[in-house]
């Protein structure tokens, strides 16, 4: 679930993923409340109903940020749940 990390910043741990050559690594998402009150989700983890509810309780999701091909894994589910959110990701 969400854990307060700093003022207007929360983190959520997701499940481990298996990458190239079988490397297993943990996942973590940051939720940032912007000055507008909207949220930016940095490196979204696996979406669950409980996590979606906790995020929604903080404010509207306006941005999904995926830095690279390892961080985009769960963005599709978040886009479906929050279709108004803008996706920021490499091509």
Backbone bond lengths (Angstrom), bond angles and torsions (degrees), N, CA, C in turn:
res aa  C-N    CA-C-N  psi(-1)  N-CA   C-N-CA  omega(-1)  CA-C   N-CA-C  phi
1 X - - - 1.445 - - 1.525 109.01 -
2 X 1.300 116.67 -176.44 1.466 121.00 -178.71 1.522 111.09 -78.71
3 X 1.313 115.15 139.28 1.457 122.53 176.08 1.516 107.89 -124.22
4 X 1.336 117.01 127.54 1.465 120.30 176.46 1.527 108.27 -63.70
5 X 1.313 116.10 131.72 1.460 121.51 -177.54 1.523 110.91 -114.09
6 X 1.320 116.29 -39.98 1.465 122.95 178.67 1.522 106.46 -159.95
7 X 1.306 116.92 179.09 1.464 120.51 179.04 1.531 109.26 -58.79
8 X 1.313 116.79 123.60 1.466 124.13 178.20 1.529 113.62 62.67
9 X 1.336 116.12 26.59 1.464 121.49 -179.12 1.526 109.39 -141.95
10 X 1.338 115.39 127.92 1.456 122.60 178.82 1.520 108.47 -128.95
11 X 1.325 116.28 157.16 1.459 120.78 174.54 1.523 109.13 -126.65
12 X 1.316 115.19 154.10 1.459 122.18 175.54 1.518 107.85 -139.25
13 X 1.305 116.73 127.32 1.453 121.07 176.19 1.516 108.95 -85.79
14 X 1.330 114.90 140.18 1.456 121.05 177.69 1.511 109.81 -112.91
15 X 1.317 116.16 -174.48 1.466 119.98 179.06 1.524 111.12 -72.75
16 X 1.303 116.09 159.49 1.462 120.64 175.13 1.529 109.20 -71.87
17 X 1.321 115.60 147.61 1.457 122.62 176.73 1.519 109.26 -117.53
18 X 1.321 116.02 152.53 1.456 120.77 176.68 1.517 108.41 -104.91
19 X 1.325 116.40 123.05 1.450 122.12 -178.98 1.510 112.04 -101.54
20 X 1.315 114.41 -158.65 1.459 121.58 -179.69 1.524 110.59 -57.62
21 X 1.293 115.71 144.49 1.461 124.01 177.38 1.527 111.98 59.63
22 X 1.348 117.02 22.00 1.449 120.03 176.52 1.514 115.39 79.64
23 X 1.331 117.50 9.00 1.459 120.97 179.62 1.525 109.85 -66.25
24 X 1.318 117.55 125.63 1.462 123.03 179.98 1.523 108.45 -102.80
25 X 1.339 115.03 129.81 1.462 118.17 -179.89 1.524 110.09 -138.34
26 X 1.341 115.63 150.03 1.461 120.35 179.47 1.523 110.47 -76.18
27 X 1.329 116.00 161.17 1.462 120.79 175.71 1.524 109.08 -120.84
28 X 1.335 115.40 149.02 1.463 121.22 178.86 1.520 107.93 -150.50
29 X 1.306 115.43 137.51 1.456 122.59 178.74 1.521 108.81 -113.88
30 X 1.322 115.52 145.12 1.459 121.36 171.18 1.521 108.36 -109.02
31 X 1.316 116.37 138.06 1.460 123.43 175.05 1.519 106.51 -114.44
32 X 1.319 115.44 121.49 1.460 121.41 -174.85 1.517 108.93 -118.73
33 X 1.340 116.72 124.65 1.462 119.44 175.08 1.525 107.45 -88.71
34 X 1.323 115.30 121.43 1.457 122.35 -179.60 1.528 110.04 -81.28
35 X 1.334 116.60 167.69 1.458 120.64 179.50 1.522 112.32 -56.44
36 X 1.311 117.23 -30.00 1.464 121.74 179.82 1.531 112.70 -72.67
37 X 1.327 117.20 -12.72 1.457 122.16 -175.31 1.520 112.44 95.56
38 X 1.334 116.56 -14.47 1.465 121.48 177.33 1.527 109.41 -74.65
39 X 1.327 115.02 163.76 1.465 120.72 -177.33 1.515 112.05 -111.09
40 X 1.317 115.22 147.41 1.456 123.51 169.55 1.521 106.48 -117.08
41 X 1.333 116.41 129.08 1.457 121.55 177.73 1.519 108.41 -104.48
42 X 1.308 116.25 117.23 1.461 123.59 -176.21 1.515 108.39 -97.82
43 X 1.313 117.29 114.98 1.458 123.97 178.60 1.530 111.52 60.65
44 X 1.332 117.10 64.68 1.465 120.86 -175.93 1.534 113.06 -55.62
45 X 1.323 114.10 135.58 1.471 121.23 176.33 1.527 108.59 -91.56
46 X 1.313 116.88 -178.51 1.467 121.62 179.51 1.530 109.88 -55.23
47 X 1.308 114.69 132.46 1.458 121.62 -178.92 1.519 110.39 -83.08
48 X 1.317 115.80 129.41 1.466 121.90 172.53 1.526 106.71 -124.92
49 X 1.325 117.59 158.33 1.467 119.02 176.87 1.529 112.64 -57.22
50 X 1.326 116.92 -40.36 1.470 120.16 -179.61 1.527 111.19 -64.85
51 X 1.328 116.80 -42.48 1.461 119.90 -179.79 1.525 110.51 -68.73
52 X 1.321 117.94 -41.29 1.465 120.84 177.37 1.522 110.70 -60.21
53 X 1.324 116.84 -40.46 1.461 120.51 178.18 1.512 112.55 -66.07
54 X 1.329 116.90 -41.67 1.461 120.81 179.49 1.527 111.12 -65.38
55 X 1.330 116.58 -40.75 1.465 120.84 178.51 1.528 109.48 -66.68
56 X 1.317 117.25 -46.24 1.472 121.31 -179.68 1.523 111.89 -59.26
57 X 1.315 116.72 -33.83 1.466 120.84 179.55 1.521 112.04 -66.01
58 X 1.335 117.10 -22.09 1.467 120.95 179.78 1.527 112.69 -82.44
59 X 1.329 117.13 -26.24 1.461 120.62 -178.38 1.512 110.53 152.02
60 X 1.341 115.93 179.46 1.467 119.58 -179.60 1.533 111.52 -73.86
61 X 1.319 115.74 138.64 1.466 120.77 177.57 1.529 108.11 -82.86
62 X 1.321 116.47 117.43 1.466 121.54 -177.02 1.525 112.88 -108.57
63 X 1.337 117.73 -25.69 1.465 120.65 -174.62 1.522 110.37 -140.20
64 X 1.331 115.09 138.48 1.455 123.61 171.18 1.520 106.66 -118.02
65 X 1.322 117.20 124.36 1.463 121.24 -175.64 1.528 109.31 -117.55
66 X 1.333 115.96 120.48 1.467 122.56 177.39 1.524 107.17 -123.74
67 X 1.314 117.28 114.63 1.455 121.41 -172.03 1.517 115.02 -74.12
68 X 1.328 116.72 -33.38 1.462 120.19 -177.05 1.519 109.49 -158.79
69 X 1.305 116.85 -172.89 1.461 120.39 -175.81 1.526 113.65 -65.06
70 X 1.292 119.45 -18.48 1.461 121.20 176.84 1.527 111.27 -82.77
71 X 1.304 117.21 -24.38 1.464 121.42 -174.85 1.521 113.35 -95.76
72 X 1.313 117.40 -2.82 1.465 119.84 -177.12 1.529 113.18 -94.80
73 X 1.293 117.89 -4.26 1.465 122.72 -169.91 1.529 113.45 -48.76
74 X 1.316 117.96 -40.95 1.463 120.76 -173.78 1.532 113.58 -108.56
75 X 1.313 117.78 7.75 1.472 118.98 -176.63 1.527 112.75 -64.85
76 X 1.320 118.61 -32.43 1.463 120.88 -179.73 1.522 112.41 -59.83
77 X 1.318 116.81 -42.98 1.465 120.36 178.80 1.528 111.15 -65.25
78 X 1.328 115.95 -39.45 1.468 120.02 178.84 1.524 110.67 -68.67
79 X 1.327 117.08 -38.03 1.464 120.25 177.12 1.523 110.68 -62.96
80 X 1.309 116.81 -40.08 1.461 120.17 179.02 1.532 110.86 -66.23
81 X 1.318 116.78 -38.41 1.467 120.94 -179.12 1.523 112.50 -75.82
82 X 1.333 116.45 -30.20 1.469 121.81 -177.67 1.533 108.65 -131.25
83 X 1.326 117.28 72.29 1.467 120.90 -172.73 1.525 114.93 -64.44
84 X 1.313 118.89 -18.78 1.458 121.29 178.42 1.526 112.33 -80.34
85 X 1.330 117.46 -12.73 1.465 121.34 -178.50 1.522 110.39 -71.27
86 X 1.310 115.72 139.97 1.465 122.04 177.54 1.528 109.44 -88.88
87 X 1.318 116.60 132.59 1.462 121.60 179.09 1.525 109.91 -92.13
88 X 1.332 115.61 129.93 1.464 122.98 175.82 1.531 106.08 -116.27
89 X 1.324 116.17 110.27 1.461 120.43 -176.35 1.521 109.83 -157.41
90 X 1.332 117.14 156.81 1.464 118.74 174.40 1.518 110.46 -67.69
91 X 1.305 116.36 158.73 1.474 120.82 179.38 1.497 111.95 -63.34
